[in-house]
Amino acid sequence: MSKIVVGLSGGVDSSVAAYILKCQGHEVTGLFMKNWHDTTGVLKGDCAWDQDVLFAELVARKLEIPFHTVDLSAEYRKRVVDYLFTEYEKGRTPNPDVLCNREIKFGVFRMHARRLGGDAMATGHYARTARVDGRTYLEKALDRSKDQSYFLHAVTETALAETVFPLGDLSKSEVRSIAREHGLEVHDKKDSTGICFIGERPFREFLATYLSARPGPIRTPDGVVVGEHHGLAYYTLGQRQGLGIGGRAGFGEAPWYVAAKDAPQNALIVVQGDDPLRFSEALLATSAHWINGEPASLAAGAALSCNAKLRYRQTDRPCEVRKGADGQLAVAFPERQADVTPGQYIVFYAGDRCLGGAVIERTIRRPEALLKTG
């Protein structure tokens, strides 16, 4: 059996992961990582890490395993948060959870796990790995409603080869049942729904502390001003709630959606209902990461037919991927896609296997326009 260092977060998932590994006979160590703390003195009620570490320690005591903590907040600020702020200032919508996994949990944290003598590390992610002919592949979790492979697509094969996902074959209800049956105090603890490093704090409040507010007009594609936004960084494409422009005279009752951001004019562009401006049939993506190397078809200059997710929890969408001379990926879909968001990730799959992903740069209304973009 192996010595495995588990990322104990103080939640039910990582706690049950540690329990399962101990039951399998592994030598288990719990390691809690603190990723963020407010240094401005402005935000009230810091991220609940101080409560989470207590829960993590309680679980470690219950399981009778060694427990350690590590402060990774400096690395987190440098590797994740600074990039986040830069992207939001550009009017884009990045995904910090993807960076957190690549840079922190499967990067810096993995190095700390090694220093503790770990042969491998484990997390409470809902995902699976498959080892075939000496290679390690990332695959979807059995519980599709909880599958987190989307957030893990940027992790390297080397890191995945040194990682165990004990929850990959379990449902969330089974995980809670295991925790309850074996007296883990986190069995009924509420799942975290906030951004990975700021917890449940309203994200607008967090951004406002670090980015200067730049209010501007909310307008239609025709230039009609229908309201005022608080700052482009606070909105995402497809957003319906929180716009404050319902019931405008002359526009009918259809709901409003964010359709675009005009960064040079600092304007938020909104439309009603299923306006064509919300939809696209193709996109360009950059900074591609292929977990097990670039697919052979792309390397040979041909198209890759696969499935893709444009956001977490979205059902897979069939697509065709081509690589340009500059390394950009041109992705076309047989059906139009709603609210594709620059700065987010497109993640590619072949069945259950996650191939990798890339950063969405811009959308294209019609796929034939790809021929003109190179």
BELBELDA-V653367 format. One record per residue. N is the residue number from 1. RES is the residue in one small letter. SS is DSSP state (H for helix, E for strand, C for the rest). PHI is phi in whole degrees, -180 to 180 (999 if undefined). Layout:
# BELBELDA-V653367
n = <N & N>
res = <RES & RES>
ss = <SS & SS>
phi = <PHI & PHI>
This chain:
# BELBELDA-V653367
n = <1 & 2 & 3 & 4 & 5 & 6 & 7 & 8 & 9 & 10 & 11 & 12 & 13 & 14 & 15 & 16 & 17 & 18 & 19 & 20 & 21 & 22 & 23 & 24 & 25 & 26 & 27 & 28 & 29 & 30 & 31 & 32 & 33 & 34 & 35 & 36 & 37 & 38 & 39 & 40 & 41 & 42 & 43 & 44 & 45 & 46 & 47 & 48 & 49 & 50 & 51 & 52 & 53 & 54 & 55 & 56 & 57 & 58 & 59 & 60 & 61 & 62 & 63 & 64 & 65 & 66 & 67 & 68 & 69 & 70 & 71 & 72 & 73 & 74 & 75 & 76 & 77 & 78 & 79 & 80 & 81 & 82 & 83 & 84 & 85 & 86 & 87 & 88 & 89 & 90 & 91 & 92 & 93 & 94 & 95 & 96 & 97 & 98 & 99 & 100 & 101 & 102 & 103 & 104 & 105 & 106 & 107 & 108 & 109 & 110 & 111 & 112 & 113 & 114 & 115 & 116 & 117 & 118 & 119 & 120 & 121 & 122 & 123 & 124 & 125 & 126 & 127 & 128 & 129 & 130 & 131 & 132 & 133 & 134 & 135 & 136 & 137 & 138 & 139 & 140 & 141 & 142 & 143 & 144 & 145 & 146 & 147 & 148 & 149 & 150 & 151 & 152 & 153 & 154 & 155 & 156 & 157 & 158 & 159 & 160 & 161 & 162 & 163 & 164 & 165 & 166 & 167 & 168 & 169 & 170 & 171 & 172 & 173 & 174 & 175 & 176 & 177 & 178 & 179 & 180 & 181 & 182 & 183 & 184 & 185 & 186 & 187 & 188 & 189 & 190 & 191 & 192 & 193 & 194 & 195 & 196 & 197 & 198 & 199 & 200 & 201 & 202 & 203 & 204 & 205 & 206 & 207 & 208 & 209 & 210 & 211 & 212 & 213 & 214 & 215 & 216 & 217 & 218 & 219 & 220 & 221 & 222 & 223 & 224 & 225 & 226 & 227 & 228 & 229 & 230 & 231 & 232 & 233 & 234 & 235 & 236 & 237 & 238 & 239 & 240 & 241 & 242 & 243 & 244 & 245 & 246 & 247 & 248 & 249 & 250 & 251 & 252 & 253 & 254 & 255 & 256 & 257 & 258 & 259 & 260 & 261 & 262 & 263 & 264 & 265 & 266 & 267 & 268 & 269 & 270 & 271 & 272 & 273 & 274 & 275 & 276 & 277 & 278 & 279 & 280 & 281 & 282 & 283 & 284 & 285 & 286 & 287 & 288 & 289 & 290 & 291 & 292 & 293 & 294 & 295 & 296 & 297 & 298 & 299 & 300 & 301 & 302 & 303 & 304 & 305 & 306 & 307 & 308 & 309 & 310 & 311 & 312 & 313 & 314 & 315 & 316 & 317 & 318 & 319 & 320 & 321 & 322 & 323 & 324 & 325 & 326 & 327 & 328 & 329 & 330 & 331 & 332 & 333 & 334 & 335 & 336 & 337 & 338 & 339 & 340 & 341 & 342 & 343 & 344 & 345 & 346 & 347 & 348 & 349 & 350 & 351 & 352 & 353 & 354 & 355 & 356 & 357 & 358 & 359 & 360 & 361 & 362 & 363 & 364 & 365 & 366 & 367 & 368 & 369 & 370 & 371 & 372 & 373 & 374>
res = <m & s & k & i & v & v & g & l & s & g & g & v & d & s & s & v & a & a & y & i & l & k & c & q & g & h & e & v & t & g & l & f & m & k & n & w & h & d & t & t & g & v & l & k & g & d & c & a & w & d & q & d & v & l & f & a & e & l & v & a & r & k & l & e & i & p & f & h & t & v & d & l & s & a & e & y & r & k & r & v & v & d & y & l & f & t & e & y & e & k & g & r & t & p & n & p & d & v & l & c & n & r & e & i & k & f & g & v & f & r & m & h & a & r & r & l & g & g & d & a & m & a & t & g & h & y & a & r & t & a & r & v & d & g & r & t & y & l & e & k & a & l & d & r & s & k & d & q & s & y & f & l & h & a & v & t & e & t & a & l & a & e & t & v & f & p & l & g & d & l & s & k & s & e & v & r & s & i & a & r & e & h & g & l & e & v & h & d & k & k & d & s & t & g & i & c & f & i & g & e & r & p & f & r & e & f & l & a & t & y & l & s & a & r & p & g & p & i & r & t & p & d & g & v & v & v & g & e & h & h & g & l & a & y & y & t & l & g & q & r & q & g & l & g & i & g & g & r & a & g & f & g & e & a & p & w & y & v & a & a & k & d & a & p & q & n & a & l & i & v & v & q & g & d & d & p & l & r & f & s & e & a & l & l & a & t & s & a & h & w & i & n & g & e & p & a & s & l & a & a & g & a & a & l & s & c & n & a & k & l & r & y & r & q & t & d & r & p & c & e & v & r & k & g & a & d & g & q & l & a & v & a & f & p & e & r & q & a & d & v & t & p & g & q & y & i & v & f & y & a & g & d & r & c & l & g & g & a & v & i & e & r & t & i & r & r & p & e & a & l & l & k & t & g>
ss = <C & C & E & E & E & E & E & C & C & C & C & H & H & H & H & H & H & H & H & H & H & H & H & C & C & C & E & E & E & E & E & E & E & E & C & C & C & C & C & C & C & C & C & C & C & C & C & C & H & H & H & H & H & H & H & H & H & H & H & H & H & H & H & C & C & E & E & E & E & E & E & C & H & H & H & H & H & H & H & H & H & H & H & H & H & H & H & H & H & C & C & C & C & C & C & H & H & H & H & H & H & H & H & H & H & H & H & H & H & H & H & H & H & H & H & C & C & C & C & E & E & E & C & C & C & C & E & E & E & E & E & E & C & C & E & E & E & E & E & E & C & C & C & C & C & C & C & C & H & H & H & H & C & C & C & C & H & H & H & H & H & C & E & E & C & C & C & C & C & C & C & H & H & H & H & H & H & H & H & H & H & C & C & C & C & C & C & C & C & C & C & C & C & C & E & C & C & C & E & C & C & C & H & H & H & H & H & H & H & H & C & C & C & C & C & E & E & E & E & C & C & C & C & C & E & E & E & E & E & C & C & H & H & H & C & C & C & C & C & C & C & C & C & C & C & C & C & C & C & C & C & C & C & C & C & E & E & E & E & E & E & E & C & C & C & C & E & E & E & E & E & E & C & C & C & H & H & H & E & E & E & E & E & E & E & E & E & E & E & E & C & C & C & C & C & H & H & H & H & C & C & C & C & E & E & E & E & E & E & C & C & C & C & C & C & C & E & E & E & E & E & E & E & C & C & C & C & C & E & E & E & E & E & E & E & E & E & E & C & C & C & C & C & C & E & E & E & E & E & E & C & C & E & E & E & E & E & E & E & E & E & E & E & E & C & C & H & H & H & H & H & H & H & C>
phi = <999 & -107 & -95 & -121 & -97 & -101 & -75 & -82 & -99 & 93 & -104 & -70 & -65 & -67 & -66 & -69 & -58 & -64 & -61 & -61 & -64 & -66 & -62 & -78 & 95 & -76 & -87 & -107 & -125 & -95 & -132 & -98 & -114 & -97 & -103 & -155 & -150 & -74 & -110 & -88 & 77 & -91 & -74 & -99 & 68 & -52 & -47 & -73 & -62 & -67 & -80 & -61 & -66 & -67 & -63 & -62 & -68 & -61 & -65 & -60 & -65 & -61 & -85 & 58 & -122 & -61 & -136 & -135 & -126 & -143 & -96 & -109 & -64 & -66 & -64 & -65 & -61 & -72 & -93 & -121 & -70 & -61 & -64 & -58 & -63 & -60 & -66 & -65 & -65 & -84 & 86 & -94 & -125 & -77 & -120 & -67 & -66 & -65 & -66 & -58 & -66 & -66 & -87 & -106 & -64 & -106 & -121 & -63 & -60 & -62 & -67 & -66 & -62 & -64 & -64 & -83 & 89 & -71 & -79 & -155 & -119 & -140 & -135 & -93 & -67 & -91 & -163 & -136 & -121 & -125 & -113 & -134 & 51 & 82 & -105 & -115 & -117 & -93 & -131 & -64 & -72 & -62 & -82 & -63 & -70 & -114 & -50 & -118 & -61 & -54 & -79 & -106 & -66 & -93 & -76 & -77 & -61 & -60 & -67 & -64 & -66 & -104 & -125 & -118 & -116 & -64 & -96 & -60 & -104 & -114 & -91 & -61 & -64 & -67 & -64 & -64 & -64 & -61 & -63 & -68 & -64 & -110 & 71 & -83 & -66 & -93 & -59 & -114 & -69 & -64 & -65 & -74 & -119 & -88 & -59 & -56 & -113 & -119 & 67 & -90 & -62 & -55 & -66 & -62 & -62 & -63 & -62 & -63 & -74 & -116 & -117 & -68 & -68 & -132 & -60 & -165 & -77 & -102 & -139 & -82 & -58 & -85 & 94 & -79 & -80 & -119 & 173 & -133 & -96 & -90 & 150 & -58 & -63 & -86 & -126 & -131 & -62 & 87 & -65 & -116 & -82 & 80 & -86 & 68 & -129 & -67 & 71 & -72 & -60 & 87 & -116 & 77 & -101 & -61 & -67 & -93 & -134 & -74 & -109 & -166 & -124 & -99 & -62 & -59 & -96 & 52 & -117 & -99 & -98 & -124 & -137 & -112 & 60 & -91 & -63 & -56 & -63 & -79 & -115 & -148 & -115 & -158 & -155 & -112 & -133 & -128 & 53 & -66 & -126 & -108 & -58 & -113 & 94 & -61 & -54 & -59 & -64 & -67 & -62 & -88 & 86 & -100 & -85 & -109 & -97 & -156 & -112 & -150 & -113 & -99 & -163 & -63 & 74 & -73 & -69 & -60 & -116 & -65 & -156 & -126 & -113 & -130 & -109 & -83 & -63 & -89 & 91 & -65 & -102 & -105 & -118 & -116 & -118 & -71 & -125 & -67 & -116 & -93 & 56 & -67 & -117 & -58 & 99 & -81 & -111 & -103 & -119 & -103 & -137 & -120 & 66 & -83 & -85 & -87 & -87 & 148 & -167 & -156 & -88 & -71 & -95 & -160 & -98 & -132 & -65 & -125 & -63 & -64 & -68 & -62 & -64 & -93 & -97 & 83>
